[in-house]
Structure formats: structure tokens, C-alpha cells
Amino acid sequence: MRWSRWHVRVVAALAVTWLLDGLEGSLGGSLAGALKDPATLGFSDSQLGLSSSFYLGGAIAGALVFGYLADRYGRRRLFTWTLLLYVFSTAATGFSRGIVSFTIFRMITGAGIGGEYAAINSAVDEIVPARMRGRVGLFISGTFWLGIILGSVVSTGFLSPAMFGLIVGWRVAFFTGVPIAVLVLWMRRFIPESPRWLIGQGRLREAESIVETIELKAAPTGENSNIAARFIEVETRPGSLLRRMFHQFAGPYRQRALLCFGLMAAQAFFYNSVFFSLGLVLLKYYDVSAGRVGLYFIPIAIGNLFGPILLGPLFDSLGRKRMVSGTYCMCAVLLFFSNLLFLGGHLTTVAQIAWWTATFFFASTAASSAYLTVSEVFPQEMRASSIAFFYAFGTLAGGVFGPFVFGLLIGTGSRAVLFRGYAIAAIVMFVAGLTQAIWGVPAERRSLESLAPVHEH
């Protein structure tokens, strides 16, 4: 089926999940200075790291619960539940009175975002044409960095004395995502259920009706007879979804499961350790003022944004194995060498930002490709649950304690100690890239059904 305005509208309504997650991540970093100020909540470095860890812990729990529900009850129904959870919890964060309430609300916000990931990524893959699945998937993940940019601009503006100032500005900043989410809730009313999911549930008439509607909207007059000539097969299987999923992971899809876990854990460790610590590094080692930290996130976010956009088409042409492996390894090399310069004290603030921007140009593409890989290489019946599983346990293994640990490393004030932490992050990314080069699946331009048939036991 040709790419159409219908596809654009659907992708726009679903991609906002990544934008909102980027917004929350940016606020967590760029508001660090304001939250540490005794006039506000007076957090320490370790408390800020702990709140970030709880945000990720909430995302893990939300992904597991809502991912299972997305495979059980459908993608569309979950869109509303998870987004409403996000709206109420992020607004409540702005009313926090101390570390306990702040951490709890951040955790619930993470649960809403984590729950969105599984339903959104599976729905997008099941609707987008196979020949464009790579670039579209990476572009959607890349919108995370639009949220980062928005968060940086908002935090800098709201903390300015000309607007709300330090004491009130950080509270208002946490309301930024509310109007965006409310608008998207209205947009999602017009998104259909995934036809593939409906077929898997035996609801064939509903699936056929939705496909016919999509054909009318996505194809010019006279083309319908041509685009409806291909068929897919999706099995309807009774029994426990969780039991079947673990049988697949331990059996015919064991190698893919190990690969996906490695890719997700590596990027989770990298981002949740390195990226979440950038604001603290600027405050500690470069004497950047709290009100200007958000400005320095903008060029880094732009590098992250353009990585998936510019490199995304190559995932559909050069292929998944080369591009996933290449972006992981390139990110590792750039981080290691910039880390050496940091250790020797050879970097100015501008030079450090330039190195980070180049590193994250490849890192964001690598991270996006991990989500793309997980969403492609497992059977239809367990797609959302698989995304949730590997996001959750990859993040648990690689990311949950990263912000807290790196907060402690930065708190020591020692460049040598922080160097070791960054070196470990580089090694982890490089090993993940080598694993992809060996075990990666050539998924470019292939249907989801041909990539992951269901195996009987």
C-alpha cells in the first residue's frame, strides 16, 4: 500500500508517546539545578538520581502490565488508559512537597509512558508498509528528542526571573505535557484497532472492514484492486499468552531473545547513565548555572533528533545488520575518545557539548534501532508483550540504577572515577554492536509474518 495522509495522521497521533517521554527526561535533567536549590525542594545529587531511577522503575512496571494487556485486549484500548495515567501523574508532580511525593508521582508518570511503548510500537509496525518500516520506526523514536528540545526551552524560559522564576517555574514546567496529551487523546479517537491483532483474535470481519476503510483512504480511485492482492496469515491460538511467550523465548527464538535483551540493556545503560548525568556534569565540572543547563541540552538533542531522521532510510536500503551494528559501535568509539579528553581536562564547555552531540547522533539511532528490532522479530500474538518484556528487563538490567550510581560518581568530584563509568558504558555499547553483527536479523523490506512465524511445541 502506498504511503498516504492517512498513515501520516496515524503516525502523528501515536508518535507523541516518544515526544512526551523526551519531555519528561529533559525536565528531569534540565530542572536539576532548580530542584537542588534550598529555596525549592533542596534535593541532593543522589536524590535526583534516585528519582530518575524510580521514573524508570515505573516505566518498567507500566510496560509489563500494559504490554500484556495490549496483546490480550488490543492496541487501541490501551492508548486511552496509558495516556490518561500520564496526564494526571505529570500534573501531580508539579504539586510535590518533598522527595517522597516527587518520587512517587515521577514513578507513576513513568508507568504511563512505559505502558504506551508496547502498544504504540506494535501498532505502528502492524500498519506501516514493510518497505518503509525501518525509517518510520526510527523517525517515531526520534521524536523523543523533540520532547527533549521542548523540555530544555520550557525549563530555561520558566525558570527565568522574567517569567515564573526558580521557585514557581519548576512546578509549572511539569504541566507542559498536559495540553499536548489532551490534544492527542482527541486525535486517537480516529485510530482503528490493528487488523493483525483482530485476525489473531478470530475477529475476521472487523479486520476486513478496517482494511477496506484504510484502502479507500490510502489509495487513489482505481488502485484498490491492485493493492488488495496480497494476503497474510496470522494464527489464532488459545491458551496462556505468557506460557507461549516464554516457550518461544526458550526455544526457537532463543538467539533473537538474547540479542534483543543485549541491545535493549546496552542502550538503557548508556542513556540512563550517560544522558541523565549530563546536567550534573555541566553543573559540577563546567560551572554552568542552573538556569542555563537547559540551553546546553538543545544542541545535544538536535544531534539525537537528526540521527534517526538522516540514517533511518539506510536501515531499509543497506539493511538492519549493518546499520544497527554500525551505530552501536560508532557511538562507543566516540564516547571513549571524548572521555579520554575529559579525563585530561582538555575540553572546554563548547568542546564537550560538541563531542556529546556527535556521540548521541549515533547513540539515538542505535537506541531507536533496538526498539525496532524487538518489534519486528517475534510473532504477532506476542509482539506487544515482547516489546514490554525486553524494554522492562533490558532497562532493569542496564538502566534503573544507572542515574543513581552516576549521581554518586559525579558527587565524588573525581574525573578519574567518572572516566571509569563512561568507559564501561562505551564497552557495553561496542559489545552489543558486535553481537548484532553476528546474530542480527535481515528484516528490511520483509513482512512481519515472514520474519517471525509461530512455532508449535
N, C-alpha and C positions, 0 to 999 in steps of 0.2 A: 504494500500500500504506500502511496506517495505521502511525503511529509506535508502537512496541511495546517491551517489555522486552528483546527480542532486539536491537533496534537500540541500546538503551542499553548493553547489555553489550559489544557490538562496539565502539562508540564509546569506551567507557571503557578498553578494552584497547589501543586504538590511540592515543588522545589522550595517553597518558603520554609519548610522544616529546617533545611540546612542554613538558611539565612538567619532564622531565629536562634539556632544553636550557636552560630558565629557571633551573633549579637550578645548572647549570654556569656560566651567565652571572653569576648572583648571587654565587656563590663567587669568581669571578674578580675581581669588583668589591669585595665586602664584606671579602674577605681581603687586600685590597691593603695596608692598613696593617701587618698581621701579616707579610706576605711582605717588606715593606721593612725590617722590624726587623733590626738586625745579629745579634740572638740567634737568628734563624731562617735565612732564605736571603739576606737583605740585598739585595734587588733594588732597582734604581733605577726612576724613573718610566718611562723609555724601555724598560727591560727588561720591565716589566709590560705596557706597550703592545705590545711585540714578542711576548710570549707569547700575548696576546689575538689578535694578527694570525695567529699560527701556528695557533691554535684554529680560526679562521675559514678559514684555508687548508686545514686538514684536512677541515673540513666541505664545502668546495667539491669537493675530490678525492673524498670519500666520496659526495657527491650524484651526481657524474658517473658514477662506476663503478657504484654500486648502483642508480641510476636506470635506466641502460641494462639492467642485469641484471633489474630488476623488469619491464620490458617484454618481455624475452627469456624469462625463466624463471618469471615470475609474482610476484604481490604477497606471497603467503603465505610462500614460501620465504625471502624476504629478511628477514621480520620477525625470525627467529631469528638469522640471521647478524649483522645490524647491532646488535641488542641485546646479543648476547654480546661483540661487539667493544667496545661501550661499557662493559660491566661490568668487563672486565679492565683497560681503559686508565684508567678513572677511579680504580679502586683502586690502580693502579700510581702514579698521580700523588701519592698520599699518601706514597709512599716516595722521592720525589725528593730528590736530594742537591745539586742546583745548577741553574743556569739551563738547561743543556743537557738534562738528563733531564726537568726540569719541562716545558720547551717541547715536547719530543718526545712525552711522554705526553699533554699537552694537545692536540696536533695529532691524535693517534690517536683520542682521545675525540671530537674534532670530526668525524672521519671517520665514526664510528659514528652520531652524531646526524644528520649531513648525509645519510647513506645512508638513514636512517629516513624523512626528509621525503618523498622521492619516492614510496616505496612506500606510506606511510601516507596521504598526501593523495589519491593516485589511488584507493586502495581505498575511502576514506570517500566520495568523490564518486560512486563507482560503485555504492554500496549505499544511500545515503541518498535518500529520496523527493525529487523535484525541487522540490516546493513549500516544502521546509524546508532546502534545500541551503545557502542563504546563512547562516542563523542558526546551523546546526550547524557549518558550516565555521569561522565566526568564533568560536564558543564553543570549539571544539577548539584553535584557535590561541591563544585567551585563556588556556588552562590553562598556557601558558608562564609566566604571572605568578603562578600558584600556586607554581610552582617557584622563582620569584624570592623570594616571601614565605618559603617554606620555607628557602631558602638564607640569607636575611637572619637569620631566627630561629636557625638552626643555627649560623651563624658567630658571632653575638653570644653565644649560650649556650656554645659550645665554647671560645671564646677567653677566657671569664670565668675568673678565678682560682678560683672556686668549683667549676668543672668540670675542664677539662683545661689551661687556661692557654694563653698565647701560643705557647709552643714546641711543644707537642704538639697543641693544639686545631686548628690549621690542617690538620694531617695527617689527623686523624680526620674533619674536615668533608668531605673528598673521598670518604669511604666512604659518605656519606649516600644516594647514589643506588643503591647496590648492592642492598640488600634490596627496594627498590621495583622495580627492573628484574627481579630474580629472580621476584617475585610475578607480574609482567606476563608473563614468559616462560611461566609455567604457564597464565595466562588465555588467551594467544594460541593455545594448542593447540586451542581450540574454535572459532576463527575460520575460516570457509571461504575458499577461493580466490574471487576476483572472477568472477562469472558472465560479465561483459562480456569480461574477459580470456580466459576459456576459449572463448567464442564466437569471438573473434578468432583463436584458435589452431586452430579447427575441432573443438574437443572439445565437441560439442553435447550429448551425453548427460550428461556430467559437469555442464555448466552447467544443464541442465534439472533434474537431480537436486537440485542445490543450491538452485535457485529453489523447487522444490516443498517442500523442507525449510524454507526461510525462510517460505513461505506458511503452512505448518502452525503455525509458531511465532509468526508476526506477525499472523495473522488469527483472529478468533473462529470457532467452528464455524458453518458455513453461509455464510461470506463468501468462501471460496476461489474459487467460480465467478465472482464479480464482479471480484475484483482481478486475475485472470489473463487478462482480456480484451484487454489491450494488448500490443503486440509492438514490439520494436526490431530494427534491422538493424545488424550490425557486419560489415565486410568482412574476409575472410581474404586477405592479400596476401603472396606470397613475396618474397624479395629482401632487400637490405640495409636494416635499420631506419634506420641513420644517414643513408644516402643519401636515403631517402624523407623523413626529418625535415627535412633541410636544403633539399630541393626545396620542401617545404611552406612553410618559413620565408621562402625567397627568392621564392616565387610567390604563391599565393592567400592565404596567411596572413601576408604581409609586414607589413601595417599592425598586425595584432594582435601580431606578434613585437616590433615596435618599441615598442608600448605596454607590453607585459609587461616588456620589458627596462628601460624607463624607470621603471615603478612599482617593480620589484624593486631597481634600483640606487639609487633615491631613498631608499626606506625602509632599505636596507642602510647607506647613508652616514649617515643620520640616527641609527639605533640604534647602529651600531658606532662612531660618533664621539661622539655626544652622551651616550648612555646609559652606555657603558663608561667615560666620563670623569667621571661624576657623583661617584664616590667620591673621585677625585683632587681635584676641585674643592672638595668639603667639607673635605678634609684641608688643602689649600693656602690657600683663601681664607676659610674659616669656622672654622678651628682646631678641627674636630671630632676627637675622639680616635679612634685606630684601632679600639678595641674597641666604639665606638658607631656607626661608619659604617653597619653593617648595619641598625640601628634606623631610620635615616633613609630607607632604601630601602623600608620597609614601606608608608607612605602612597603613595609613587610607584607601587609595584607594585599597590596596591589600585586606583588610578586606571586603570592599564593593564588590570587584570583586568576591571573593570566597563565599560570602553569597549565591547569586543566583545559582552559579555553584554547590555547595555542597548540598544545601537544595532543589534545583529545582526538582529532582526526587521524593521527598516526596510529592510534590503537585499533582503528578499523582498516588501516592500509598496511602498515608494517607488521601489525599483529600484537596480540596480548603478551606473548612470552618475551619478546624483545623489549617492548616498551615498559612493562611492569618491572622487569629486572633492571633495565637501564635507569629508570627514575629512582629506584631504591638505592642503587649503588652510587649514582651521581650525588644524591643527597648526602650519603655517608662521607664521600670524599671531601665535599665542600665543607661540611661541618667539622671534620677532623682538622683540616688545614687552617680554617679560621680560628679553631680552638687553640692551635699552637701559637698563633699570633696574639690571641687574647692572653694566654699564659705569660708571654713575654712582655705584655703591656705595650704592644706596638700599634694598637688600634685606637684611633680617635672615635668619638661617638658616631660621626658620619660614616667612617670606615666600617665600624661594627654593624651599623644598620645596613650598609651595602652588602656585606658578607651574608648577613641573615636573609636579606631579600633574595639573593641568588640561591641560597640553600633551600629556602622554602618554595621557590619557584618549582623545584623538582620534588620537594617533600610533599607538597599539597597534591601534586599529580599522583605520586606514589600512594598516598593515603586514599585518594579517591579510587584508584585502581583496585585497592584491597576490597572496598565495598562492592565495586563492580564484579570482581572475581567471585566473591561469595554469592552474589545474587544470580550468577549465571550457571554455576557448575553442579547444582543439586536439583533433584526432581521437583516438579510443580507442587506436589502435595505437601512438601515441607520447606518451600522456598522462604517464606517469611520467618518461620521458626529457625531455619538455618542462619539467616542474617542475624536474628536476635541472639542465637547461641554463640556465634563467633564474635559478634560485636561485644557481647557481655563478657565472655570468658577471655577473649583477647584483651579487652580493656582491663579486666580484673587482673590478669597476669602482667600486663605491660604498663597500665596507666593509673590505676586507682591511687597507689601510694606515691606515684611519681611527684606530684606537686608538693606533697608534704615533705618528702625526702629532699627534693631540690631546694625547698624553702629552708631546710636545716643547713644544707650545704652552703647556700648563699649567706645565711646568717653567720657562718664562721668568718666571713670576710676574706677567706683564703682563695686566691686564684688557683693554686695547685689542687686544692680539694675539688673545686668546681670543674677544673680541667678533667679530672678523672671521671666525673659524672658524665660530662659531654662526650668523652672518648668512648665510654660504654655505649651511649646512645648511637654513636656512629658505627660501632662494630655490629650492634644488633641490626641496624638497617642494612648493612652490607651483607650479612649472613642471610637475611631474608631475601635480598635480591638474588643471591646465588641459588637459593632454594627454588625460587620462581624460574630461573633459567633452566633448571633440571626437571622440575615437576610441573611447570606451568601448562595450562590447557589452551590450545589454539582456538579460542571461542569466536574470533572475528567473523562477522557476516554469516553466522550459523544460527539456526533456530534453537530455541531453548530446549525443545523436545529432543533434537538430535544430540545436544550436548549432555543431557542427563536423563536417559531412560530409566524407568523404575525397574529395579532388580527384585525378583522373587526370592523368598527364603524358604 
